[in-house]
């Protein structure tokens, strides 16, 4: 009896999840990054910088999201230093350099080389003539659609000039 009840509840849960997923609901940029599980450092940095609510906003945003491995490749102690409250301005500058206002997909820039305006106010160079690079970092996964923009996964942390 208990087993049948458990199976019925489990099946109902699966049906509800599938109906919810099939409804076209998408998570925002932040929730998508959290769910992926490979952007833990980025999510922690967004929290320390006070940018979570911004990137949960209406957008649309284009986010070039460095993986945990990209952050780990920075010189030893860099991430820890940036997460300190006294370095918040520097962290905000670095993180907003990874974000563009508007939704820019790989199809929008295919075959082009251009400067793009980042939210930190400094331009970054995008080269989509052979793959896609931004300031030399490779886009390793493009066009992760979210409710308020798009995420492009990159293999390095971008540092403003």
Beta strands, then each sheet from edge to edge (+ up, - down):
strand 1: 61-66
strand 2: 99-101
strand 3: 113-117
strand 4: 123-127
strand 5: 133-134
strand 6: 137-146
strand 7: 149-154
sheet 1: 2+ 1- 7- 6+ 5- 4+ 3-
end
